Amino acid sequence: MRIVYMGSGEFGCETLRRLLEIGHDIVQVITQPARPAGRGRHLMPTPIARLAQELSLPVLEVANVNA
């Protein structure tokens, strides 16, 4: 099955991994934009964005998925 996956939090990472393990085709990952974090206020991508990049999946960052 071809899937567009939407998520941002750490809890969604296991779901994304499992979908890939059972053979689904993730055609796009949609998540929130990177936000400043830490003392240096460096931009930090969401856990889903980091995982998608590790897995070489296409990532689209949108501020409001309903817009």
mmCIF file as Biopython writes it, N, C-alpha, C and O atoms, coordinates in Angstrom:
data_model
#
loop_
_atom_site.group_PDB
_atom_site.id
_atom_site.type_symbol
_atom_site.label_atom_id
_atom_site.label_alt_id
_atom_site.label_comp_id
_atom_site.label_asym_id
_atom_site.label_entity_id
_atom_site.label_seq_id
_atom_site.pdbx_PDB_ins_code
_atom_site.Cartn_x
_atom_site.Cartn_y
_atom_site.Cartn_z
_atom_site.occupancy
_atom_site.B_iso_or_equiv
_atom_site.auth_seq_id
_atom_site.auth_asym_id
_atom_site.pdbx_PDB_model_num
ATOM 1   N N  . MET A ? 1  ? 0.837  -1.166 0.000  1.0 0.0 1  A 1 
ATOM 2   C CA . MET A ? 1  ? 0.000  0.000  0.000  1.0 0.0 1  A 1 
ATOM 3   C C  . MET A ? 1  ? 0.889  1.238  0.000  1.0 0.0 1  A 1 
ATOM 4   O O  . MET A ? 1  ? 1.892  1.280  0.712  1.0 0.0 1  A 1 
ATOM 5   N N  . ARG A ? 2  ? 0.534  2.233  -0.781 1.0 0.0 2  A 1 
ATOM 6   C CA . ARG A ? 2  ? 1.262  3.500  -0.816 1.0 0.0 2  A 1 
ATOM 7   C C  . ARG A ? 2  ? 0.693  4.417  0.261  1.0 0.0 2  A 1 
ATOM 8   O O  . ARG A ? 2  ? -0.521 4.598  0.356  1.0 0.0 2  A 1 
ATOM 9   N N  . ILE A ? 3  ? 1.581  4.995  1.072  1.0 0.0 3  A 1 
ATOM 10  C CA . ILE A ? 3  ? 1.149  5.776  2.231  1.0 0.0 3  A 1 
ATOM 11  C C  . ILE A ? 3  ? 1.856  7.128  2.272  1.0 0.0 3  A 1 
ATOM 12  O O  . ILE A ? 3  ? 3.056  7.228  2.016  1.0 0.0 3  A 1 
ATOM 13  N N  . VAL A ? 4  ? 1.080  8.169  2.603  1.0 0.0 4  A 1 
ATOM 14  C CA . VAL A ? 4  ? 1.632  9.468  2.992  1.0 0.0 4  A 1 
ATOM 15  C C  . VAL A ? 4  ? 1.516  9.500  4.508  1.0 0.0 4  A 1 
ATOM 16  O O  . VAL A ? 4  ? 0.409  9.472  5.045  1.0 0.0 4  A 1 
ATOM 17  N N  . TYR A ? 5  ? 2.644  9.559  5.200  1.0 0.0 5  A 1 
ATOM 18  C CA . TYR A ? 5  ? 2.676  9.483  6.662  1.0 0.0 5  A 1 
ATOM 19  C C  . TYR A ? 5  ? 2.788  10.885 7.244  1.0 0.0 5  A 1 
ATOM 20  O O  . TYR A ? 5  ? 3.627  11.675 6.809  1.0 0.0 5  A 1 
ATOM 21  N N  . MET A ? 6  ? 1.942  11.198 8.229  1.0 0.0 6  A 1 
ATOM 22  C CA . MET A ? 6  ? 1.966  12.503 8.877  1.0 0.0 6  A 1 
ATOM 23  C C  . MET A ? 6  ? 2.202  12.314 10.372 1.0 0.0 6  A 1 
ATOM 24  O O  . MET A ? 6  ? 1.503  11.544 11.030 1.0 0.0 6  A 1 
ATOM 25  N N  . GLY A ? 7  ? 3.191  13.022 10.895 1.0 0.0 7  A 1 
ATOM 26  C CA . GLY A ? 7  ? 3.476  12.930 12.316 1.0 0.0 7  A 1 
ATOM 27  C C  . GLY A ? 7  ? 4.649  13.817 12.671 1.0 0.0 7  A 1 
ATOM 28  O O  . GLY A ? 7  ? 5.313  14.364 11.790 1.0 0.0 7  A 1 
ATOM 29  N N  . SER A ? 8  ? 4.906  13.959 13.969 1.0 0.0 8  A 1 
ATOM 30  C CA . SER A ? 8  ? 6.044  14.776 14.375 1.0 0.0 8  A 1 
ATOM 31  C C  . SER A ? 8  ? 6.720  14.258 15.642 1.0 0.0 8  A 1 
ATOM 32  O O  . SER A ? 8  ? 7.931  14.421 15.795 1.0 0.0 8  A 1 
ATOM 33  N N  . GLY A ? 9  ? 5.977  13.643 16.547 1.0 0.0 9  A 1 
ATOM 34  C CA . GLY A ? 9  ? 6.530  13.234 17.830 1.0 0.0 9  A 1 
ATOM 35  C C  . GLY A ? 9  ? 7.267  11.907 17.799 1.0 0.0 9  A 1 
ATOM 36  O O  . GLY A ? 9  ? 7.174  11.137 16.843 1.0 0.0 9  A 1 
ATOM 37  N N  . GLU A ? 10 ? 7.997  11.667 18.870 1.0 0.0 10 A 1 
ATOM 38  C CA . GLU A ? 10 ? 8.776  10.432 19.022 1.0 0.0 10 A 1 
ATOM 39  C C  . GLU A ? 10 ? 7.883  9.189  18.969 1.0 0.0 10 A 1 
ATOM 40  O O  . GLU A ? 10 ? 8.294  8.150  18.453 1.0 0.0 10 A 1 
ATOM 41  N N  . PHE A ? 11 ? 6.666  9.295  19.499 1.0 0.0 11 A 1 
ATOM 42  C CA . PHE A ? 11 ? 5.765  8.144  19.541 1.0 0.0 11 A 1 
ATOM 43  C C  . PHE A ? 11 ? 5.404  7.638  18.142 1.0 0.0 11 A 1 
ATOM 44  O O  . PHE A ? 11 ? 5.038  6.473  17.992 1.0 0.0 11 A 1 
ATOM 45  N N  . GLY A ? 12 ? 5.501  8.488  17.121 1.0 0.0 12 A 1 
ATOM 46  C CA . GLY A ? 12 ? 5.172  8.082  15.756 1.0 0.0 12 A 1 
ATOM 47  C C  . GLY A ? 12 ? 6.300  7.360  15.044 1.0 0.0 12 A 1 
ATOM 48  O O  . GLY A ? 12 ? 6.078  6.761  13.992 1.0 0.0 12 A 1 
ATOM 49  N N  . CYS A ? 13 ? 7.505  7.403  15.593 1.0 0.0 13 A 1 
ATOM 50  C CA . CYS A ? 13 ? 8.663  6.785  14.936 1.0 0.0 13 A 1 
ATOM 51  C C  . CYS A ? 13 ? 8.506  5.268  14.827 1.0 0.0 13 A 1 
ATOM 52  O O  . CYS A ? 13 ? 8.816  4.686  13.787 1.0 0.0 13 A 1 
ATOM 53  N N  . GLU A ? 14 ? 8.035  4.635  15.879 1.0 0.0 14 A 1 
ATOM 54  C CA . GLU A ? 14 ? 7.884  3.181  15.851 1.0 0.0 14 A 1 
ATOM 55  C C  . GLU A ? 14 ? 6.830  2.769  14.818 1.0 0.0 14 A 1 
ATOM 56  O O  . GLU A ? 14 ? 6.985  1.752  14.143 1.0 0.0 14 A 1 
ATOM 57  N N  . THR A ? 15 ? 5.778  3.546  14.699 1.0 0.0 15 A 1 
ATOM 58  C CA . THR A ? 15 ? 4.743  3.254  13.700 1.0 0.0 15 A 1 
ATOM 59  C C  . THR A ? 15 ? 5.320  3.347  12.293 1.0 0.0 15 A 1 
ATOM 60  O O  . THR A ? 15 ? 5.064  2.484  11.454 1.0 0.0 15 A 1 
ATOM 61  N N  . LEU A ? 16 ? 6.090  4.383  12.041 1.0 0.0 16 A 1 
ATOM 62  C CA . LEU A ? 16 ? 6.702  4.548  10.719 1.0 0.0 16 A 1 
ATOM 63  C C  . LEU A ? 16 ? 7.642  3.384  10.408 1.0 0.0 16 A 1 
ATOM 64  O O  . LEU A ? 16 ? 7.619  2.837  9.306  1.0 0.0 16 A 1 
ATOM 65  N N  . ARG A ? 17 ? 8.460  3.014  11.378 1.0 0.0 17 A 1 
ATOM 66  C CA . ARG A ? 17 ? 9.365  1.869  11.178 1.0 0.0 17 A 1 
ATOM 67  C C  . ARG A ? 17 ? 8.585  0.595  10.863 1.0 0.0 17 A 1 
ATOM 68  O O  . ARG A ? 17 ? 8.943  -0.153 9.954  1.0 0.0 17 A 1 
ATOM 69  N N  . ARG A ? 18 ? 7.527  0.361  11.613 1.0 0.0 18 A 1 
ATOM 70  C CA . ARG A ? 18 ? 6.738  -0.868 11.440 1.0 0.0 18 A 1 
ATOM 71  C C  . ARG A ? 18 ? 6.053  -0.904 10.080 1.0 0.0 18 A 1 
ATOM 72  O O  . ARG A ? 18 ? 5.990  -1.958 9.447  1.0 0.0 18 A 1 
ATOM 73  N N  . LEU A ? 19 ? 5.542  0.228  9.627  1.0 0.0 19 A 1 
ATOM 74  C CA . LEU A ? 19 ? 4.921  0.275  8.299  1.0 0.0 19 A 1 
ATOM 75  C C  . LEU A ? 19 ? 5.920  -0.129 7.215  1.0 0.0 19 A 1 
ATOM 76  O O  . LEU A ? 19 ? 5.570  -0.847 6.278  1.0 0.0 19 A 1 
ATOM 77  N N  . LEU A ? 20 ? 7.150  0.331  7.345  1.0 0.0 20 A 1 
ATOM 78  C CA . LEU A ? 20 ? 8.186  -0.040 6.381  1.0 0.0 20 A 1 
ATOM 79  C C  . LEU A ? 20 ? 8.542  -1.524 6.485  1.0 0.0 20 A 1 
ATOM 80  O O  . LEU A ? 20 ? 8.717  -2.201 5.472  1.0 0.0 20 A 1 
ATOM 81  N N  . GLU A ? 21 ? 8.646  -2.021 7.721  1.0 0.0 21 A 1 
ATOM 82  C CA . GLU A ? 21 ? 8.999  -3.430 7.936  1.0 0.0 21 A 1 
ATOM 83  C C  . GLU A ? 21 ? 8.004  -4.386 7.294  1.0 0.0 21 A 1 
ATOM 84  O O  . GLU A ? 21 ? 8.393  -5.429 6.767  1.0 0.0 21 A 1 
ATOM 85  N N  . ILE A ? 22 ? 6.731  -4.038 7.335  1.0 0.0 22 A 1 
ATOM 86  C CA . ILE A ? 22 ? 5.726  -4.955 6.785  1.0 0.0 22 A 1 
ATOM 87  C C  . ILE A ? 22 ? 5.480  -4.723 5.301  1.0 0.0 22 A 1 
ATOM 88  O O  . ILE A ? 22 ? 4.580  -5.326 4.716  1.0 0.0 22 A 1 
ATOM 89  N N  . GLY A ? 23 ? 6.276  -3.852 4.693  1.0 0.0 23 A 1 
ATOM 90  C CA . GLY A ? 23 ? 6.283  -3.758 3.246  1.0 0.0 23 A 1 
ATOM 91  C C  . GLY A ? 23 ? 5.483  -2.634 2.615  1.0 0.0 23 A 1 
ATOM 92  O O  . GLY A ? 23 ? 5.300  -2.628 1.398  1.0 0.0 23 A 1 
ATOM 93  N N  . HIS A ? 24 ? 5.001  -1.683 3.404  1.0 0.0 24 A 1 
ATOM 94  C CA . HIS A ? 24 ? 4.271  -0.566 2.807  1.0 0.0 24 A 1 
ATOM 95  C C  . HIS A ? 24 ? 5.241  0.414  2.149  1.0 0.0 24 A 1 
ATOM 96  O O  . HIS A ? 24 ? 6.392  0.541  2.565  1.0 0.0 24 A 1 
ATOM 97  N N  . ASP A ? 25 ? 4.760  1.097  1.124  1.0 0.0 25 A 1 
ATOM 98  C CA . ASP A ? 25 ? 5.550  2.074  0.379  1.0 0.0 25 A 1 
ATOM 99  C C  . ASP A ? 25 ? 5.222  3.464  0.916  1.0 0.0 25 A 1 
ATOM 100 O O  . ASP A ? 25 ? 4.147  3.997  0.640  1.0 0.0 25 A 1 
ATOM 101 N N  . ILE A ? 26 ? 6.139  4.052  1.681  1.0 0.0 26 A 1 
ATOM 102 C CA . ILE A ? 26 ? 5.943  5.393  2.220  1.0 0.0 26 A 1 
ATOM 103 C C  . ILE A ? 26 ? 6.412  6.370  1.143  1.0 0.0 26 A 1 
ATOM 104 O O  . ILE A ? 26 ? 7.610  6.500  0.895  1.0 0.0 26 A 1 
ATOM 105 N N  . VAL A ? 27 ? 5.460  7.056  0.505  1.0 0.0 27 A 1 
ATOM 106 C CA . VAL A ? 27 ? 5.797  7.936  -0.613 1.0 0.0 27 A 1 
ATOM 107 C C  . VAL A ? 27 ? 6.115  9.362  -0.169 1.0 0.0 27 A 1 
ATOM 108 O O  . VAL A ? 27 ? 6.754  10.113 -0.907 1.0 0.0 27 A 1 
ATOM 109 N N  . GLN A ? 28 ? 5.669  9.742  1.043  1.0 0.0 28 A 1 
ATOM 110 C CA . GLN A ? 28 ? 5.939  11.084 1.557  1.0 0.0 28 A 1 
ATOM 111 C C  . GLN A ? 28 ? 5.751  11.084 3.064  1.0 0.0 28 A 1 
ATOM 112 O O  . GLN A ? 28 ? 4.840  10.441 3.587  1.0 0.0 28 A 1 
ATOM 113 N N  . VAL A ? 29 ? 6.620  11.812 3.761  1.0 0.0 29 A 1 
ATOM 114 C CA . VAL A ? 29 ? 6.474  12.022 5.197  1.0 0.0 29 A 1 
ATOM 115 C C  . VAL A ? 29 ? 6.236  13.514 5.400  1.0 0.0 29 A 1 
ATOM 116 O O  . VAL A ? 29 ? 7.025  14.344 4.947  1.0 0.0 29 A 1 
ATOM 117 N N  . ILE A ? 30 ? 5.144  13.848 6.082  1.0 0.0 30 A 1 
ATOM 118 C CA . ILE A ? 30 ? 4.805  15.243 6.351  1.0 0.0 30 A 1 
ATOM 119 C C  . ILE A ? 30 ? 4.925  15.485 7.850  1.0 0.0 30 A 1 
ATOM 120 O O  . ILE A ? 30 ? 4.384  14.729 8.657  1.0 0.0 30 A 1 
ATOM 121 N N  . THR A ? 31 ? 5.641  16.549 8.213  1.0 0.0 31 A 1 
ATOM 122 C CA . THR A ? 31 ? 5.878  16.853 9.616  1.0 0.0 31 A 1 
ATOM 123 C C  . THR A ? 31 ? 5.963  18.358 9.825  1.0 0.0 31 A 1 
ATOM 124 O O  . THR A ? 31 ? 5.939  19.121 8.860  1.0 0.0 31 A 1 
ATOM 125 N N  . GLN A ? 32 ? 6.062  18.785 11.068 1.0 0.0 32 A 1 
ATOM 126 C CA . GLN A ? 32 ? 6.198  20.201 11.396 1.0 0.0 32 A 1 
ATOM 127 C C  . GLN A ? 32 ? 7.604  20.681 11.068 1.0 0.0 32 A 1 
ATOM 128 O O  . GLN A ? 32 ? 8.539  19.883 11.014 1.0 0.0 32 A 1 
ATOM 129 N N  . PRO A ? 33 ? 7.756  21.983 10.848 1.0 0.0 33 A 1 
ATOM 130 C CA . PRO A ? 33 ? 9.093  22.527 10.573 1.0 0.0 33 A 1 
ATOM 131 C C  . PRO A ? 33 ? 10.023 22.392 11.782 1.0 0.0 33 A 1 
ATOM 132 O O  . PRO A ? 33 ? 9.575  22.280 12.924 1.0 0.0 33 A 1 
ATOM 133 N N  . ALA A ? 34 ? 11.315 22.406 11.502 1.0 0.0 34 A 1 
ATOM 134 C CA . ALA A ? 34 ? 12.319 22.386 12.573 1.0 0.0 34 A 1 
ATOM 135 C C  . ALA A ? 34 ? 12.144 23.636 13.427 1.0 0.0 34 A 1 
ATOM 136 O O  . ALA A ? 34 ? 11.795 24.704 12.923 1.0 0.0 34 A 1 
ATOM 137 N N  . ARG A ? 35 ? 12.392 23.486 14.732 1.0 0.0 35 A 1 
ATOM 138 C CA . ARG A ? 35 ? 12.233 24.605 15.665 1.0 0.0 35 A 1 
ATOM 139 C C  . ARG A ? 35 ? 13.539 24.816 16.444 1.0 0.0 35 A 1 
ATOM 140 O O  . ARG A ? 35 ? 14.309 23.876 16.640 1.0 0.0 35 A 1 
ATOM 141 N N  . PRO A ? 36 ? 13.778 26.058 16.884 1.0 0.0 36 A 1 
ATOM 142 C CA . PRO A ? 36 ? 14.967 26.316 17.699 1.0 0.0 36 A 1 
ATOM 143 C C  . PRO A ? 36 ? 14.898 25.545 19.020 1.0 0.0 36 A 1 
ATOM 144 O O  . PRO A ? 36 ? 13.847 25.487 19.659 1.0 0.0 36 A 1 
ATOM 145 N N  . ALA A ? 37 ? 16.018 24.960 19.418 1.0 0.0 37 A 1 
ATOM 146 C CA . ALA A ? 37 ? 16.062 24.193 20.669 1.0 0.0 37 A 1 
ATOM 147 C C  . ALA A ? 37 ? 17.445 24.304 21.290 1.0 0.0 37 A 1 
ATOM 148 O O  . ALA A ? 37 ? 18.428 24.590 20.608 1.0 0.0 37 A 1 
ATOM 149 N N  . GLY A ? 38 ? 17.502 24.074 22.584 1.0 0.0 38 A 1 
ATOM 150 C CA . GLY A ? 38 ? 18.781 24.069 23.297 1.0 0.0 38 A 1 
ATOM 151 C C  . GLY A ? 38 ? 19.307 25.468 23.571 1.0 0.0 38 A 1 
ATOM 152 O O  . GLY A ? 38 ? 18.688 26.469 23.211 1.0 0.0 38 A 1 
ATOM 153 N N  . ARG A ? 39 ? 20.444 25.509 24.207 1.0 0.0 39 A 1 
ATOM 154 C CA . ARG A ? 39 ? 21.038 26.799 24.585 1.0 0.0 39 A 1 
ATOM 155 C C  . ARG A ? 39 ? 21.424 27.627 23.378 1.0 0.0 39 A 1 
ATOM 156 O O  . ARG A ? 39 ? 21.274 28.849 23.386 1.0 0.0 39 A 1 
ATOM 157 N N  . GLY A ? 40 ? 21.912 26.982 22.354 1.0 0.0 40 A 1 
ATOM 158 C CA . GLY A ? 40 ? 22.327 27.705 21.155 1.0 0.0 40 A 1 
ATOM 159 C C  . GLY A ? 40 ? 21.173 28.043 20.234 1.0 0.0 40 A 1 
ATOM 160 O O  . GLY A ? 40 ? 21.351 28.725 19.224 1.0 0.0 40 A 1 
ATOM 161 N N  . ARG A ? 41 ? 19.968 27.555 20.591 1.0 0.0 41 A 1 
ATOM 162 C CA . ARG A ? 41 ? 18.770 27.776 19.790 1.0 0.0 41 A 1 
ATOM 163 C C  . ARG A ? 41 ? 18.964 27.359 18.339 1.0 0.0 41 A 1 
ATOM 164 O O  . ARG A ? 41 ? 18.505 28.034 17.418 1.0 0.0 41 A 1 
ATOM 165 N N  . HIS A ? 42 ? 19.654 26.231 18.147 1.0 0.0 42 A 1 
ATOM 166 C CA . HIS A ? 42 ? 19.847 25.677 16.811 1.0 0.0 42 A 1 
ATOM 167 C C  . HIS A ? 42 ? 18.550 25.027 16.358 1.0 0.0 42 A 1 
ATOM 168 O O  . HIS A ? 42 ? 17.795 24.496 17.173 1.0 0.0 42 A 1 
ATOM 169 N N  . LEU A ? 43 ? 18.295 25.071 15.062 1.0 0.0 43 A 1 
ATOM 170 C CA . LEU A ? 43 ? 17.095 24.435 14.535 1.0 0.0 43 A 1 
ATOM 171 C C  . LEU A ? 43 ? 17.192 22.927 14.714 1.0 0.0 43 A 1 
ATOM 172 O O  . LEU A ? 43 ? 18.184 22.305 14.335 1.0 0.0 43 A 1 
ATOM 173 N N  . MET A ? 44 ? 16.154 22.355 15.294 1.0 0.0 44 A 1 
ATOM 174 C CA . MET A ? 44 ? 16.121 20.925 15.571 1.0 0.0 44 A 1 
ATOM 175 C C  . MET A ? 44 ? 14.908 20.321 14.863 1.0 0.0 44 A 1 
ATOM 176 O O  . MET A ? 44 ? 13.770 20.686 15.156 1.0 0.0 44 A 1 
ATOM 177 N N  . PRO A ? 45 ? 15.153 19.393 13.928 1.0 0.0 45 A 1 
ATOM 178 C CA . PRO A ? 45 ? 14.025 18.758 13.238 1.0 0.0 45 A 1 
ATOM 179 C C  . PRO A ? 45 ? 13.239 17.860 14.190 1.0 0.0 45 A 1 
ATOM 180 O O  . PRO A ? 45 ? 13.746 17.455 15.236 1.0 0.0 45 A 1 
ATOM 181 N N  . THR A ? 46 ? 12.010 17.556 13.821 1.0 0.0 46 A 1 
ATOM 182 C CA . THR A ? 46 ? 11.186 16.667 14.639 1.0 0.0 46 A 1 
ATOM 183 C C  . THR A ? 46 ? 11.771 15.256 14.604 1.0 0.0 46 A 1 
ATOM 184 O O  . THR A ? 46 ? 12.521 14.919 13.687 1.0 0.0 46 A 1 
ATOM 185 N N  . PRO A ? 47 ? 11.435 14.436 15.588 1.0 0.0 47 A 1 
ATOM 186 C CA . PRO A ? 47 ? 11.909 13.047 15.577 1.0 0.0 47 A 1 
ATOM 187 C C  . PRO A ? 47 ? 11.504 12.301 14.289 1.0 0.0 47 A 1 
ATOM 188 O O  . PRO A ? 47 ? 12.281 11.502 13.767 1.0 0.0 47 A 1 
ATOM 189 N N  . ILE A ? 48 ? 10.310 12.560 13.791 1.0 0.0 48 A 1 
ATOM 190 C CA . ILE A ? 48 ? 9.860  11.914 12.553 1.0 0.0 48 A 1 
ATOM 191 C C  . ILE A ? 48 ? 10.715 12.366 11.370 1.0 0.0 48 A 1 
ATOM 192 O O  . ILE A ? 48 ? 11.075 11.551 10.522 1.0 0.0 48 A 1 
ATOM 193 N N  . ALA A ? 49 ? 11.043 13.658 11.306 1.0 0.0 49 A 1 
ATOM 194 C CA . ALA A ? 49 ? 11.880 14.169 10.210 1.0 0.0 49 A 1 
ATOM 195 C C  . ALA A ? 49 ? 13.264 13.533 10.258 1.0 0.0 49 A 1 
ATOM 196 O O  . ALA A ? 49 ? 13.808 13.157 9.220  1.0 0.0 49 A 1 
ATOM 197 N N  . ARG A ? 50 ? 13.843 13.409 11.461 1.0 0.0 50 A 1 
ATOM 198 C CA . ARG A ? 50 ? 15.169 12.788 11.582 1.0 0.0 50 A 1 
ATOM 199 C C  . ARG A ? 50 ? 15.132 11.333 11.114 1.0 0.0 50 A 1 
ATOM 200 O O  . ARG A ? 50 ? 16.011 10.892 10.374 1.0 0.0 50 A 1 
ATOM 201 N N  . LEU A ? 51 ? 14.112 10.591 11.549 1.0 0.0 51 A 1 
ATOM 202 C CA . LEU A ? 51 ? 13.998 9.188  11.154 1.0 0.0 51 A 1 
ATOM 203 C C  . LEU A ? 51 ? 13.787 9.057  9.649  1.0 0.0 51 A 1 
ATOM 204 O O  . LEU A ? 51 ? 14.401 8.205  9.007  1.0 0.0 51 A 1 
ATOM 205 N N  . ALA A ? 52 ? 12.938 9.882  9.094  1.0 0.0 52 A 1 
ATOM 206 C CA . ALA A ? 52 ? 12.676 9.823  7.654  1.0 0.0 52 A 1 
ATOM 207 C C  . ALA A ? 52 ? 13.955 10.109 6.864  1.0 0.0 52 A 1 
ATOM 208 O O  . ALA A ? 52 ? 14.207 9.466  5.845  1.0 0.0 52 A 1 
ATOM 209 N N  . GLN A ? 53 ? 14.753 11.053 7.319  1.0 0.0 53 A 1 
ATOM 210 C CA . GLN A ? 53 ? 16.022 11.350 6.648  1.0 0.0 53 A 1 
ATOM 211 C C  . GLN A ? 53 ? 16.972 10.163 6.743  1.0 0.0 53 A 1 
ATOM 212 O O  . GLN A ? 53 ? 17.658 9.837  5.774  1.0 0.0 53 A 1 
ATOM 213 N N  . GLU A ? 54 ? 17.015 9.515  7.909  1.0 0.0 54 A 1 
ATOM 214 C CA . GLU A ? 54 ? 17.856 8.324  8.077  1.0 0.0 54 A 1 
ATOM 215 C C  . GLU A ? 54 ? 17.437 7.208  7.121  1.0 0.0 54 A 1 
ATOM 216 O O  . GLU A ? 54 ? 18.276 6.468  6.607  1.0 0.0 54 A 1 
ATOM 217 N N  . LEU A ? 55 ? 16.132 7.097  6.892  1.0 0.0 55 A 1 
ATOM 218 C CA . LEU A ? 55 ? 15.587 6.040  6.042  1.0 0.0 55 A 1 
ATOM 219 C C  . LEU A ? 55 ? 15.484 6.452  4.577  1.0 0.0 55 A 1 
ATOM 220 O O  . LEU A ? 55 ? 14.952 5.704  3.757  1.0 0.0 55 A 1 
ATOM 221 N N  . SER A ? 56 ? 15.988 7.636  4.247  1.0 0.0 56 A 1 
ATOM 222 C CA . SER A ? 56 ? 15.968 8.174  2.877  1.0 0.0 56 A 1 
ATOM 223 C C  . SER A ? 56 ? 14.550 8.301  2.323  1.0 0.0 56 A 1 
ATOM 224 O O  . SER A ? 56 ? 14.295 8.000  1.157  1.0 0.0 56 A 1 
ATOM 225 N N  . LEU A ? 57 ? 13.638 8.751  3.174  1.0 0.0 57 A 1 
ATOM 226 C CA . LEU A ? 57 ? 12.268 8.991  2.746  1.0 0.0 57 A 1 
ATOM 227 C C  . LEU A ? 57 ? 12.093 10.486 2.463  1.0 0.0 57 A 1 
ATOM 228 O O  . LEU A ? 57 ? 12.716 11.312 3.130  1.0 0.0 57 A 1 
ATOM 229 N N  . PRO A ? 58 ? 11.256 10.845 1.485  1.0 0.0 58 A 1 
ATOM 230 C CA . PRO A ? 58 ? 11.037 12.266 1.199  1.0 0.0 58 A 1 
ATOM 231 C C  . PRO A ? 58 ? 10.270 12.930 2.341  1.0 0.0 58 A 1 
ATOM 232 O O  . PRO A ? 58 ? 9.277  12.388 2.827  1.0 0.0 58 A 1 
ATOM 233 N N  . VAL A ? 59 ? 10.737 14.111 2.767  1.0 0.0 59 A 1 
ATOM 234 C CA . VAL A ? 59 ? 10.130 14.831 3.894  1.0 0.0 59 A 1 
ATOM 235 C C  . VAL A ? 59 ? 9.619  16.176 3.425  1.0 0.0 59 A 1 
ATOM 236 O O  . VAL A ? 59 ? 10.305 16.899 2.703  1.0 0.0 59 A 1 
ATOM 237 N N  . LEU A ? 60 ? 8.408  16.505 3.841  1.0 0.0 60 A 1 
ATOM 238 C CA . LEU A ? 60 ? 7.816  17.815 3.579  1.0 0.0 60 A 1 
ATOM 239 C C  . LEU A ? 60 ? 7.464  18.410 4.926  1.0 0.0 60 A 1 
ATOM 240 O O  . LEU A ? 60 ? 6.719  17.809 5.700  1.0 0.0 60 A 1 
ATOM 241 N N  . GLU A ? 61 ? 8.005  19.609 5.213  1.0 0.0 61 A 1 
ATOM 242 C CA . GLU A ? 61 ? 7.712  20.281 6.476  1.0 0.0 61 A 1 
ATOM 243 C C  . GLU A ? 61 ? 6.675  21.358 6.227  1.0 0.0 61 A 1 
ATOM 244 O O  . GLU A ? 61 ? 6.884  22.242 5.396  1.0 0.0 61 A 1 
ATOM 245 N N  . VAL A ? 62 ? 5.556  21.293 6.940  1.0 0.0 62 A 1 
ATOM 246 C CA . VAL A ? 62 ? 4.489  22.287 6.814  1.0 0.0 62 A 1 
ATOM 247 C C  . VAL A ? 62 ? 4.087  22.777 8.204  1.0 0.0 62 A 1 
ATOM 248 O O  . VAL A ? 62 ? 4.022  21.996 9.153  1.0 0.0 62 A 1 
ATOM 249 N N  . ALA A ? 63 ? 3.820  24.072 8.311  1.0 0.0 63 A 1 
ATOM 250 C CA . ALA A ? 63 ? 3.428  24.656 9.587  1.0 0.0 63 A 1 
ATOM 251 C C  . ALA A ? 63 ? 2.012  24.245 9.971  1.0 0.0 63 A 1 
ATOM 252 O O  . ALA A ? 63 ? 1.732  24.001 11.145 1.0 0.0 63 A 1 
ATOM 253 N N  . ASN A ? 64 ? 1.116  24.166 8.984  1.0 0.0 64 A 1 
ATOM 254 C CA . ASN A ? 64 ? -0.264 23.810 9.255  1.0 0.0 64 A 1 
ATOM 255 C C  . ASN A ? 64 ? -0.735 22.849 8.168  1.0 0.0 64 A 1 
ATOM 256 O O  . ASN A ? 64 ? -0.920 23.248 7.018  1.0 0.0 64 A 1 
ATOM 257 N N  . VAL A ? 65 ? -0.925 21.613 8.526  1.0 0.0 65 A 1 
ATOM 258 C CA . VAL A ? 65 ? -1.320 20.597 7.567  1.0 0.0 65 A 1 
ATOM 259 C C  . VAL A ? 65 ? -2.715 20.864 6.993  1.0 0.0 65 A 1 
ATOM 260 O O  . VAL A ? 65 ? -3.044 20.372 5.914  1.0 0.0 65 A 1 
ATOM 261 N N  . ASN A ? 66 ? -3.529 21.634 7.702  1.0 0.0 66 A 1 
ATOM 262 C CA . ASN A ? 66 ? -4.888 21.928 7.235  1.0 0.0 66 A 1 
ATOM 263 C C  . ASN A ? 66 ? -4.950 23.126 6.289  1.0 0.0 66 A 1 
ATOM 264 O O  . ASN A ? 66 ? -5.987 23.375 5.673  1.0 0.0 66 A 1 
ATOM 265 N N  . ALA A ? 67 ? -3.852 23.866 6.169  1.0 0.0 67 A 1 
ATOM 266 C CA . ALA A ? 67 ? -3.864 25.059 5.316  1.0 0.0 67 A 1 
ATOM 267 C C  . ALA A ? 67 ? -3.633 24.701 3.855  1.0 0.0 67 A 1 
ATOM 268 O O  . ALA A ? 67 ? -3.612 25.585 2.998  1.0 0.0 67 A 1 
#
